[in-house]
Amino acid sequence: MKSRRWRHGGVPCLALLCGLGLATQGLAACPVDKGFSAVSSPPPLQLAWRPLLQDGTAIAPELIPMARHFLVEVQLCDGAGPSPATLSRIDATMPAHRHGMNYRPRIRQVGAGRFRVEGMMFHMSGDWRLEFELTAGTEVQRLFHDLAIR
Amino acid sequence: MTLRFAEIFAWLAAGLLLAGPAVPARAQPTAADGGFSTAEIARIAGHGPWPMPWHGDPGNRVSGNDAAIRLGFRLFFDPGLSANGRISCASCHDPARGFQDGRANAQGLRTGTRNTPGVLDVRHQRWFGWDGAHDNLWSASLRPIVDPGEMGGSAARSAARLRNDPDLACHYRQAFGKAPDSADADLLVNIAKAIAAWQETLVSPRTAFDHFRDALLANDASGIGAYPAAAKRGLRLFLGPGQCATCHAGPQFSNGEFADIGVPFFIKPDGVDPGRQGGIRRLLANPNNLLGRGNDDATRGNATATRHLRPEHRNFGEFKVPTLRNLRQTAPYMHNGSLASLPEVVRHYSELDEDRLHSDGERILKPLRLSEGEAADLVAFLESISAALPATAMAAPLTAPGCRPR
């Protein structure tokens, strides 16, 4: 994987995914949109997501309909603004069942730090684990978010 | 999207359930709510309403078209599409048997290796056939016409039948707005689309379970009390220890996906049925899938499932999770028709042979080890999701105005 430097406003940002702690400069440049759910992330990185029905209606994560396709919007911010990291993969598994989804989602970048994912489906009720894979240059980090589908 | 009251209630109930501590939990379920807990009621609500809302098939331009429905009815019962002139769609999909045939394996020109699936409520399906080799109803309706082992027909034979029968030709003109003079292959696609349009009208009736579910949500003690105690006990098993609803979910009692539940996939004398693995292969090779030019939805918004398919090793030996509606009319059961009765189906899950399950497969499948009484309760519940089919379900649509009655 080709390495590259991340920069925000001229500030080197190599340590972003390693969580080495650049000083948080406030989130004014990249407020996570209302209605997005935060995923536990190493500061200053912020990952937030929200599901949408196929018709584009935003819904709360706990209301994702079982066995129906849905979309996901992801927002990546850091202390200085939109994160230069890329959402390189998203997937979901049922740890207790030891299997994942029957569908392969596709990711499209729709703006700085913004991604839209199509083709998600939780085809069974139970506990699911969402996995977000972020890439910046040669650095890769995975973040997880657990949720129950009824 | 228009939500019915019961749907709204179901969403609210689910939301309240998930909200956890904010919901004042009832100390004890009462007789008035059938003895079901708040959590159970929320899950029961998710198995309705019935019938489900339906908004037509955007991939079939004659979906919901009255003239196409009339044409599709005629074609569904027309043996003239088959090679020997004696087999129609209805030969296997018999209206008197829940649009199934009562055989273990389908019998067309040859004996098949799979059980004939019923077509009631087929309009709600995402995948068609036990292996999901079709992603749309018209494509699934076309295949048996030309399958050498089923009807053994062809595009040329079907087109000639349409052109040479004045009644069919008249109904075709009404449905498609032009004479049946297109190329044979295009006419065959339109024949399949008309047959699909008719099948979309086949909706199974409300059942004892549906009445109970609605009574529960409406707090109607009389309606709740009318549901047999054995069915209530079976429902509790279905939702709880049995974990049946993990896959047999929603108003159709199916998540529409695929699973290996330990039913053998060997075919006598020495073959094997790859199930979903082969289905995905056939689907992607089929020009009539939703990524093809026959899809009337120009946006391809209806092709999400096909576009995002993820073939997996575990697909080998997986078969479609069937609906549990109309089971009383659709014995025998399983993809190969190997289980003759509902007690046998329940016994299969009770004594599940874990050694038969795919090593990559579902980990929560365990033998239920049901007592005799529990097994009977589960059967009572399953039977409560069936109702006698009204005669109107198989009534012929009227002859189109301007067409000569047969």
Interface residues (C-beta under 8 A of the other chain):
Chain A: Q54 D55 A60 E62 L63 M66 A67 H69 A96 H97 R98 H99 M101 N102 Y103 R104 P105 R106 E118 G119 M121 H123 M124 S125 G126 A148 R150
Chain B: M1 W11 A14 G15 L17 L18 A42 R43 G46 A245 T246 C247 A249 G250 N255 G256 E257 F258 G301 T304 A305 R307 H308 L309 R310 E312 R314 D360 G361 E362 R363 I364
